[in-house]
């Protein structure tokens, strides 16, 4: 499994939102598009966002 892009400032925001949903709701969700798109880029040459 690929690691998240450590240069993406949205990691902390995504973690915050996901934690506030709680375990039950989070198990039913998939985070796509918008703020999470940059998390899926695994190219090490990608500049910071």
N, C-alpha and C positions, 0 to 999 in steps of 0.2 A: 504494500500500500504506500502511495506517495505521501510525503510529509507536507504539511501546510507551509505556505510561503511565509517565512519569518519576517519579511519586510512589510507585510500587509498590516496596516493599522486596524483593519476590520476584525482581526482575530479576537481582540479583547471585547469588541462590541458584540460579536456573534456569541461568544462565551457568556456574556452577561444576559443577553436575550434568552439564550437556550436555558440558562439556569433558572430564569424567572418563569419559564413555562412549566417547570416541574417534570419529574420523571415520566408520568403517565402521558401527558400531552406531547412531550419531546419524542417519545417512542413512536408516535404516530406521524411525525413531521419530517419533511425533507426540505432543507434549505437550498434554494437555487436562485440563480440570477442576482442582479443588483450587487449588493455589498459582498456577497460570497463568491462572485465570479473570480476575483483576484486570488482567492484562496486556492483555487484549482490549478493555477498556473505553476508548473514545477520547473520551469526553465531557470537554472541558476544565474543566467546572464540578465535576467529581467531586473530593471532598475527598481528602486523603492517607489512605492505608490504615493 
